[in-house]
Amino acid sequence: MDYKSKIRTIPDFPKEGILFRDITTLIKDKEAYSALISQIADSLRGLNIDIVIGPEARGFVMGSAVAYAVGAGFVMARKPGKLPWKTKHIEYGLEYGADVLEVHEDAILPGQRIALVDDLLATGGTARATAQLCEEMGGEMVAMRFAIELLELNGRDLLTGYDVESVIQF
């Protein structure tokens, strides 16, 4: 599958100098989306994943489908104030600012095997923060999977020690 041809590139979004890789054009294509989810899920089979965690917002689209495909539960890592119950949170830097992610305090249980699934690996800040949050809660980050990786931003460097794979590289 030629995934790159399905991804729209938008210059100067969300700010000048950034080339935004828009995966919405890929996920609306039923064959491409299905193939992408299957490819990511296949890379996780045999790892005994209990929970797939997806950072807001496109991580929900990717992660929940992968969780279903591998027979795991799904946890949303949300922006502050979006979850209705007691939460754990982490602050982190990203490619164009800072952010906070939250999960319900009972979302990750000690000993659970976790896979992070997201649409994009850029600088690695969101993935690293999500892994740290899961680990602080007692989970084991077994794998990180991304639809797209922006190689020039060297996000993998921040994820040393983790099993990291991406399907599409720019």
N, CA, C and O of each residue as an XYZ file, in Angstrom:
680
protein
N       0.851     -1.182      0.000
C       0.000      0.000      0.000
C       0.893      1.240      0.000
O       1.838      1.343      0.782
N       0.582      2.156     -0.871
C       1.312      3.426     -0.938
C       0.639      4.424      0.009
O      -0.163      5.258     -0.412
N       0.983      4.320      1.292
C       0.365      5.179      2.301
C       0.686      6.659      2.083
O      -0.176      7.513      2.290
N       1.894      6.963      1.676
C       2.298      8.369      1.529
C       1.382      9.126      0.569
O       1.097     10.304      0.780
N       0.929      8.459     -0.469
C       0.055      9.137     -1.436
C      -1.312      9.463     -0.835
O      -2.067     10.250     -1.407
N      -1.632      8.873      0.296
C      -2.932      9.094      0.957
C      -2.865     10.193      2.011
O      -3.893     10.562      2.579
N      -1.675     10.721      2.283
C      -1.486     11.713      3.340
C      -1.318     13.096      2.722
O      -0.471     13.306      1.854
N      -2.138     14.031      3.184
C      -2.076     15.409      2.718
C      -1.012     16.162      3.532
O      -0.942     16.009      4.752
N      -0.193     16.967      2.861
C       0.801     17.795      3.533
C       0.343     19.249      3.489
O       0.052     19.790      2.422
N       0.284     19.869      4.661
C      -0.195     21.248      4.778
C       0.950     22.106      5.318
O       1.376     21.926      6.459
N       1.449     23.037      4.501
C       2.536     23.899      4.974
C       2.044     24.952      5.968
O       0.910     25.426      5.903
N       2.945     25.294      6.891
C       2.713     26.376      7.856
C       1.510     26.151      8.766
O       0.797     27.095      9.108
N       1.284     24.884      9.162
C       0.236     24.554     10.120
C       0.816     23.640     11.185
O       1.494     22.677     10.826
N       0.594     23.875     12.460
C      -0.222     24.927     13.055
C       0.487     26.283     13.183
O      -0.109     27.263     13.630
N       1.755     26.326     12.788
C       2.429     27.626     12.736
C       3.453     27.616     11.605
O       3.802     26.561     11.076
N       3.916     28.774     11.253
C       4.830     28.939     10.126
C       6.069     28.056     10.281
O       6.647     27.945     11.362
N       6.456     27.432      9.168
C       7.649     26.594      9.147
C       7.395     25.122      9.387
O       8.299     24.304      9.213
N       6.186     24.767      9.783
C       5.856     23.359     10.047
C       5.115     22.785      8.849
O       4.187     23.403      8.329
N       5.532     21.591      8.411
C       4.804     20.837      7.390
C       3.937     19.821      8.127
O       4.451     18.832      8.650
N       2.655     20.053      8.170
C       1.734     19.185      8.889
C       1.356     18.007      8.000
O       0.888     18.198      6.877
N       1.558     16.795      8.497
C       1.181     15.577      7.766
C      -0.208     15.162      8.236
O      -0.374     14.650      9.342
N      -1.184     15.387      7.396
C      -2.593     15.194      7.726
C      -3.029     13.776      7.405
O      -3.208     13.415      6.241
N      -3.194     12.982      8.442
C      -3.561     11.576      8.269
C      -5.064     11.392      8.041
O      -5.507     10.283      7.740
N      -5.851     12.457      8.180
C      -7.298     12.311      7.987
C      -7.644     11.854      6.577
O      -8.661     11.191      6.369
N      -6.811     12.201      5.617
C      -7.063     11.776      4.238
C      -6.774     10.290      4.054
O      -7.353      9.651      3.175
N      -5.883      9.736      4.876
C      -5.617      8.296      4.831
C      -6.727      7.528      5.537
O      -7.216      6.526      5.016
N      -7.124      7.988      6.715
C      -8.093      7.198      7.491
C      -9.505      7.240      6.915
O     -10.345      6.419      7.284
N      -9.778      8.181      6.017
C     -11.101      8.156      5.364
C     -11.136      7.150      4.211
O     -12.212      6.823      3.710
N      -9.978      6.661      3.791
C      -9.872      5.653      2.736
C      -9.962      4.274      3.397
O      -9.029      3.861      4.086
N     -11.066      3.564      3.198
C     -11.297      2.328      3.945
C     -10.227      1.269      3.728
O      -9.878      0.551      4.666
N      -9.700      1.154      2.517
C      -8.661      0.149      2.278
C      -7.349      0.537      2.960
O      -6.702     -0.302      3.586
N      -6.962      1.795      2.839
C      -5.703      2.252      3.444
C      -5.781      2.193      4.966
O      -4.841      1.736      5.617
N      -6.888      2.650      5.535
C      -7.049      2.635      6.995
C      -7.022      1.211      7.525
O      -6.340      0.920      8.507
N      -7.761      0.332      6.876
C      -7.785     -1.071      7.291
C      -6.395     -1.704      7.208
O      -5.979     -2.423      8.116
N      -5.687     -1.434      6.121
C      -4.342     -1.994      5.951
C      -3.378     -1.453      7.013
O      -2.569     -2.201      7.560
N      -3.468     -0.168      7.296
C      -2.603      0.445      8.301
C      -2.869     -0.140      9.683
O      -1.931     -0.509     10.390
N      -4.127     -0.228     10.073
C      -4.472     -0.797     11.385
C      -4.005     -2.249     11.466
O      -3.455     -2.665     12.486
N      -4.216     -3.017     10.409
C      -3.779     -4.417     10.400
C      -2.268     -4.532     10.530
O      -1.767     -5.396     11.250
N      -1.545     -3.669      9.839
C      -0.080     -3.713      9.897
C       0.423     -3.404     11.306
O       1.320     -4.079     11.810
N      -0.148     -2.395     11.932
C       0.261     -2.062     13.306
C      -0.133     -3.183     14.258
O       0.668     -3.590     15.100
N      -1.349     -3.682     14.137
C      -1.809     -4.765     15.007
C      -0.936     -6.009     14.846
O      -0.581     -6.648     15.836
N      -0.593     -6.353     13.618
C       0.251     -7.527     13.387
C       1.590     -7.403     14.093
O       2.142     -8.405     14.548
N       2.129     -6.175     14.193
C       3.416     -5.981     14.854
C       3.322     -6.150     16.375
O       4.341     -6.286     17.051
N       2.099     -6.143     16.906
C       1.905     -6.288     18.352
C       1.466     -7.690     18.768
O       1.489     -8.030     19.951
N       1.068     -8.493     17.795
C       0.596     -9.844     18.132
C       1.730    -10.636     18.769
O       2.881    -10.550     18.341
N       1.392    -11.402     19.786
C       2.384    -12.195     20.489
C       3.071    -11.450     21.628
O       3.886    -12.035     22.342
N       2.752    -10.164     21.810
C       3.366     -9.393     22.893
C       2.490     -9.357     24.148
O       2.849     -8.723     25.141
N       1.348    -10.035     24.103
C       0.443    -10.125     25.255
C       0.074     -8.753     25.811
O       0.229     -8.486     27.003
N      -0.408     -7.905     24.937
C      -0.783     -6.548     25.302
C      -2.111     -6.562     26.062
O      -3.094     -7.139     25.596
N      -2.132     -5.926     27.228
C      -3.363     -5.790     28.009
C      -4.110     -4.514     27.640
O      -5.336     -4.510     27.525
N      -3.355     -3.426     27.455
C      -3.934     -2.108     27.219
C      -3.196     -1.430     26.074
O      -1.967     -1.447     26.015
N      -3.955     -0.836     25.171
C      -3.394      0.098     24.196
C      -3.776      1.482     24.691
O      -4.936      1.734     25.018
N      -2.798      2.379     24.745
C      -3.072      3.757     25.136
C      -2.862      4.657     23.937
O      -1.885      4.510     23.203
N      -3.780      5.592     23.739
C      -3.695      6.519     22.621
C      -3.802      7.948     23.113
O      -4.787      8.308     23.758
N      -2.798      8.773     22.818
C      -2.872     10.189     23.196
C      -3.889     10.952     22.342
O      -4.083     10.656     21.163
N      -4.522     11.928     22.962
C      -5.505     12.767     22.275
C      -4.862     13.481     21.099
O      -3.724     13.933     21.227
N      -5.507     13.602     19.999
C      -6.810     13.072     19.655
C      -6.686     11.973     18.602
O      -7.460     11.016     18.617
N      -5.726     12.098     17.694
C      -5.643     11.091     16.633
C      -5.166      9.743     17.158
O      -5.352      8.720     16.498
N      -4.562      9.731     18.328
C      -4.214      8.460     18.960
C      -5.439      7.646     19.320
O      -5.366      6.421     19.421
N      -6.591      8.332     19.518
C      -7.834      7.612     19.777
C      -8.254      6.834     18.536
O      -8.681      5.682     18.625
N      -8.129      7.474     17.387
C      -8.562      6.876     16.120
C      -7.705      5.657     15.790
O      -8.215      4.621     15.361
N      -6.400      5.795     15.995
C      -5.487      4.700     15.685
C      -5.519      3.632     16.782
O      -5.656      2.440     16.505
N      -5.391      4.082     18.017
C      -5.229      3.169     19.142
C      -6.433      2.304     19.423
O      -6.286      1.113     19.695
N      -7.627      2.876     19.363
C      -8.809      2.069     19.670
C      -9.014      0.971     18.629
O      -9.410     -0.142     18.973
N      -8.751      1.273     17.376
C      -8.884      0.249     16.325
C      -7.846     -0.860     16.511
O      -8.155     -2.039     16.342
N      -6.622     -0.479     16.857
C      -5.568     -1.482     17.097
C      -5.909     -2.310     18.331
O      -5.734     -3.529     18.323
N      -6.393     -1.664     19.391
C      -6.770     -2.401     20.606
C      -7.815     -3.465     20.282
O      -7.707     -4.608     20.728
N      -8.813     -3.089     19.514
C      -9.839     -4.048     19.104
C      -9.211     -5.210     18.327
O      -9.531     -6.374     18.563
N      -8.327     -4.878     17.413
C      -7.721     -5.909     16.557
C      -6.854     -6.891     17.336
O      -6.746     -8.054     16.947
N      -6.234     -6.446     18.425
C      -5.351     -7.348     19.192
C      -6.026     -7.891     20.445
O      -5.410     -8.639     21.204
N      -7.288     -7.523     20.670
C      -8.018     -8.044     21.827
C      -7.578     -7.418     23.141
O      -7.573     -8.085     24.175
N      -7.212     -6.150     23.110
C      -6.781     -5.439     24.318
C      -7.808     -4.371     24.678
O      -8.670     -4.019     23.873
N      -7.696     -3.864     25.907
C      -8.488     -2.709     26.302
C      -7.863     -1.445     25.741
O      -6.728     -1.460     25.264
N      -8.603     -0.360     25.801
C      -8.096      0.911     25.289
C      -8.224      1.993     26.353
O      -9.254      2.106     27.018
N      -7.160      2.794     26.508
C      -7.149      3.920     27.437
C      -6.868      5.189     26.649
O      -5.953      5.240     25.826
N      -7.677      6.219     26.918
C      -7.455      7.523     26.291
C      -6.586      8.383     27.204
O      -6.901      8.560     28.381
N      -5.497      8.913     26.663
C      -4.698      9.915     27.357
C      -5.227     11.262     26.879
O      -5.040     11.632     25.720
N      -5.893     12.001     27.783
C      -6.651     13.184     27.393
C      -5.993     14.474     27.843
O      -5.117     14.482     28.707
N      -6.431     15.550     27.242
C      -6.020     16.885     27.672
C      -6.717     17.186     29.003
O      -7.745     16.580     29.305
N      -6.177     18.109     29.800
C      -6.723     18.371     31.139
C      -8.206     18.759     31.125
O      -8.681     19.476     30.245
N      -8.910     18.252     32.139
C     -10.305     18.619     32.330
C     -11.307     17.859     31.490
O     -12.499     18.158     31.549
N     -10.869     16.890     30.711
C     -11.776     16.156     29.820
C     -12.283     14.853     30.421
O     -13.270     14.296     29.941
N     -11.619     14.356     31.471
C     -12.026     13.088     32.076
C     -12.864     13.357     33.325
O     -12.551     14.270     34.089
N     -13.924     12.577     33.544
C     -14.887     12.895     34.593
C     -14.530     12.398     35.995
O     -15.259     12.685     36.945
N     -13.440     11.671     36.146
C     -13.140     11.085     37.442
C     -11.746     11.491     37.874
O     -11.112     12.310     37.208
N     -11.258     10.945     38.959
C      -9.923     11.260     39.480
C      -8.868     10.862     38.450
O      -8.951      9.803     37.829
N      -7.875     11.736     38.284
C      -6.877     11.505     37.237
C      -5.454     11.582     37.771
O      -5.191     12.135     38.838
N      -4.550     11.006     36.991
C      -3.109     11.193     37.106
C      -2.725     12.007     35.884
O      -3.335     11.856     34.825
N      -1.719     12.871     36.015
C      -1.337     13.694     34.873
C       0.181     13.825     34.779
O       0.920     13.539     35.721
N       0.607     14.270     33.600
C       2.018     14.551     33.360
C       2.114     15.757     32.430
O       1.351     15.882     31.472
N       3.062     16.640     32.728
C       3.355     17.779     31.862
C       4.565     17.426     31.010
O       5.460     16.708     31.457
N       4.591     17.935     29.774
C       5.686     17.607     28.859
C       5.821     18.673     27.786
O       4.904     19.460     27.551
N       6.977     18.688     27.141
C       7.208     19.583     26.014
C       6.954     18.854     24.710
O       7.098     17.634     24.632
N       6.579     19.599     23.691
C       6.407     19.033     22.363
C       6.988     19.985     21.333
O       7.550     21.019     21.693
N       6.861     19.650     20.065
C       7.600     20.363     19.022
C       7.282     21.844     18.915
O       8.106     22.601     18.403
N       6.127     22.285     19.374
C       5.802     23.702     19.284
C       5.087     24.204     20.534
O       4.121     24.960     20.431
N       5.551     23.788     21.722
C       4.983     24.278     22.966
C       5.064     23.260     24.078
O       5.955     22.411     24.081
N       4.148     23.335     25.018
C       4.079     22.408     26.146
C       2.637     21.941     26.293
O       1.711     22.591     25.808
N       2.456     20.810     26.964
C       1.116     20.266     27.113
C       1.044     19.413     28.374
O       2.041     19.215     29.068
N      -0.155     18.915     28.654
C      -0.430     18.041     29.783
C      -1.333     16.924     29.280
O      -2.242     17.160     28.485
N      -1.077     15.704     29.748
C      -1.960     14.568     29.473
C      -2.460     14.006     30.790
O      -1.751     14.027     31.796
N      -3.687     13.504     30.777
C      -4.285     12.889     31.957
C      -4.911     11.547     31.583
O      -5.374     11.346     30.460
N      -4.911     10.644     32.548
C      -5.669      9.394     32.452
C      -6.373      9.194     33.782
O      -5.937      9.729     34.801
N      -7.454      8.432     33.782
C      -8.101      8.094     35.055
C      -7.094      7.354     35.921
O      -6.278      6.582     35.416
N      -7.152      7.586     37.207
C      -6.147      7.007     38.101
C      -6.205      5.481     38.157
O      -5.248      4.849     38.605
N      -7.299      4.883     37.715
C      -7.392      3.423     37.681
C      -7.302      2.860     36.255
O      -7.641      1.700     36.021
N      -6.850      3.680     35.314
C      -6.799      3.257     33.902
C      -5.699      2.236     33.647
O      -5.864      1.334     32.826
N      -4.584      2.375     34.342
C      -3.442      1.472     34.190
C      -3.216      0.799     35.533
O      -3.044      1.474     36.548
N      -3.214     -0.511     35.543
C      -3.004     -1.262     36.770
C      -1.586     -1.819     36.808
O      -0.998     -2.105     35.765
N      -1.041     -1.972     38.006
C       0.322     -2.525     38.114
C       0.448     -3.853     37.372
O      -0.398     -4.738     37.499
N       1.521     -3.971     36.597
C       1.811     -5.200     35.869
C       1.177     -5.299     34.490
O       1.509     -6.209     33.731
N       0.283     -4.396     34.149
C      -0.326     -4.482     32.822
C       0.690     -4.155     31.742
O       1.550     -3.289     31.902
N       0.563     -4.877     30.636
C       1.454     -4.692     29.480
C       0.791     -3.703     28.525
O      -0.325     -3.920     28.053
N       1.510     -2.606     28.251
C       0.935     -1.477     27.534
C       1.611     -1.299     26.168
O       2.824     -1.457     26.035
N       0.807     -0.972     25.170
C       1.318     -0.529     23.870
C       0.766      0.860     23.614
O      -0.442      1.076     23.705
N       1.631      1.792     23.298
C       1.216      3.123     22.884
C       1.028      3.102     21.379
O       1.895      2.618     20.651
N      -0.103      3.625     20.903
C      -0.349      3.729     19.469
C      -0.795      5.158     19.182
O      -1.726      5.668     19.805
N      -0.115      5.797     18.229
C      -0.439      7.179     17.882
C      -0.241      7.370     16.388
O       0.353      6.528     15.714
N      -0.745      8.484     15.882
C      -0.621      8.758     14.459
C       0.768      9.236     14.074
O       1.209      9.006     12.948
N       1.478      9.911     15.008
C       2.694     10.610     14.608
C       3.782     10.556     15.674
O       3.525     10.802     16.852
N       4.990     10.233     15.249
C       6.182     10.390     16.079
C       6.958     11.570     15.507
O       7.518     11.488     14.414
N       6.983     12.667     16.259
C       7.730     13.863     15.842
C       8.958     13.972     16.739
O       9.972     13.327     16.474
N       8.884     14.773     17.788
C      10.033     14.935     18.688
C      10.093     13.856     19.756
O      11.119     13.704     20.418
N       9.014     13.107     19.935
C       8.983     12.038     20.922
C       8.461     12.461     22.285
O       8.313     11.621     23.172
N       8.179     13.743     22.469
C       7.744     14.243     23.768
C       6.448     13.646     24.263
O       6.356     13.256     25.426
N       5.446     13.565     23.412
C       4.158     13.011     23.813
C       4.287     11.531     24.150
O       3.737     11.071     25.150
N       5.012     10.782     23.320
C       5.188      9.350     23.564
C       5.949      9.108     24.867
O       5.559      8.261     25.670
N       7.013      9.840     25.069
C       7.797      9.651     26.293
C       6.970      9.996     27.529
O       7.004      9.263     28.517
N       6.233     11.094     27.485
C       5.395     11.478     28.613
C       4.328     10.420     28.888
O       4.074     10.074     30.041
N       3.714      9.916     27.843
C       2.690      8.882     28.007
C       3.292      7.631     28.637
O       2.695      7.038     29.535
N       4.471      7.227     28.170
C       5.151      6.062     28.747
C       5.473      6.301     30.218
O       5.252      5.421     31.051
N       5.993      7.479     30.543
C       6.324      7.792     31.933
C       5.082      7.729     32.817
O       5.135      7.198     33.926
N       3.976      8.264     32.335
C       2.734      8.236     33.098
C       2.291      6.793     33.351
O       1.919      6.443     34.471
N       2.332      5.963     32.316
C       1.947      4.551     32.460
C       2.865      3.832     33.443
O       2.404      3.052     34.276
N       4.143      4.093     33.344
C       5.113      3.435     34.221
C       4.968      3.900     35.666
O       5.113      3.099     36.589
N       4.682      5.183     35.872
C       4.439      5.689     37.229
C       3.234      5.006     37.865
O       3.150      4.889     39.087
N       2.314      4.562     37.038
C       1.114      3.883     37.522
C       1.331      2.377     37.667
O       0.418      1.658     38.074
N       2.528      1.895     37.340
C       2.851      0.483     37.503
C       2.751     -0.347     36.246
O       2.992     -1.554     36.293
N       2.404      0.253     35.125
C       2.325     -0.483     33.862
C       3.692     -0.675     33.239
O       4.650      0.018     33.580
N       3.768     -1.617     32.329
C       5.005     -1.889     31.587
C       4.793     -1.484     30.133
O       3.957     -2.067     29.442
N       5.543     -0.489     29.663
C       5.433     -0.048     28.274
C       6.189     -1.054     27.408
O       7.419     -1.062     27.372
N       5.434     -1.898     26.717
C       5.993     -2.995     25.934
C       6.362     -2.563     24.519
O       7.347     -3.042     23.958
N       5.567     -1.651     23.939
C       5.796     -1.261     22.551
C       5.176      0.097     22.274
O       4.205      0.507     22.910
N       5.774      0.787     21.298
C       5.223      2.040     20.791
C       5.119      1.918     19.285
O       6.088      1.557     18.617
N       3.942      2.217     18.748
C       3.712      2.116     17.323
C       3.108      3.420     16.807
O       2.237      4.018     17.438
N       3.595      3.838     15.647
C       3.169      5.096     15.046
C       2.840      4.881     13.583
O       3.503      4.097     12.904
N       1.824      5.571     13.093
C       1.529      5.522     11.670
C       2.629      6.252     10.905
O       3.150      5.738      9.916
N       2.982      7.465     11.372
C       3.943      8.321     10.673
C       5.095      8.676     11.602
O       4.896      8.902     12.796
N       6.299      8.723     11.046
C       7.468      9.206     11.781
C       8.148     10.294     10.960
O       8.437     10.102      9.779
N       8.399     11.431     11.591
C       9.130     12.528     10.960
C      10.602     12.364     11.327
O      11.037     12.791     12.397
N      11.355     11.747     10.437
C      12.727     11.352     10.743
C      13.629     12.517     11.115
O      14.496     12.375     11.978
N      13.439     13.674     10.473
C      14.332     14.805     10.712
C      14.221     15.361     12.131
O      15.092     16.117     12.563
N      13.167     15.002     12.864
C      12.997     15.499     14.232
C      13.594     14.563     15.284
O      13.617     14.898     16.469
N      14.076     13.398     14.860
C      14.811     12.477     15.739
C      14.051     12.090     17.006
O      14.644     11.978     18.078
N      12.754     11.887     16.885
C      11.938     11.516     18.034
C      12.349     10.221     18.697
O      12.163     10.057     19.902
N      12.905      9.299     17.930
C      13.360      8.025     18.506
C      14.437      8.224     19.553
O      14.566      7.428     20.483
N      15.212      9.291     19.401
C      16.298      9.541     20.351
C      15.765      9.711     21.776
O      16.448      9.361     22.739
N      14.572     10.237     21.912
C      13.957     10.431     23.213
C      13.324      9.141     23.743
O      12.941      9.066     24.911
N      13.219      8.139     22.888
C      12.533      6.897     23.235
C      13.482      5.710     23.335
O      13.060      4.561     23.203
N      14.746      5.981     23.564
C      15.746      4.918     23.697
C      15.312      3.941     24.786
O      14.883      4.344     25.867
N      15.430      2.662     24.481
C      15.051      1.628     25.428
C      13.652      1.081     25.201
O      13.276      0.066     25.788
N      12.889      1.742     24.359
C      11.543      1.264     24.031
C      11.542      0.606     22.661
O      12.361      0.929     21.801
N      10.612     -0.322     22.472
C      10.395     -0.986     21.184
C       9.532     -0.044     20.336
O       8.319      0.036     20.531
N      10.160      0.663     19.399
C       9.496      1.697     18.607
C       9.468      1.281     17.132
O      10.495      0.903     16.568
N       8.296      1.354     16.520
C       8.162      1.114     15.091
C       7.206      2.137     14.490
O       6.263      2.586     15.140
N       7.465      2.492     13.250
C       6.546      3.361     12.504
C       6.339      2.752     11.118
O       7.210      2.061     10.591
N       5.178      3.021     10.546
C       4.834      2.453      9.249
C       5.305      3.343      8.110
O       5.819      2.845      7.108
N       5.136      4.658      8.252
C       5.429      5.611      7.183
C       6.475      6.597      7.706
O       6.337      7.127      8.809
N       7.511      6.839      6.919
C       8.540      7.794      7.331
C       8.621      8.940      6.334
O       8.589      8.738      5.120
N       8.725     10.137      6.875
C       8.955     11.344      6.068
C      10.263     11.959      6.543
O      10.686     12.990      6.021
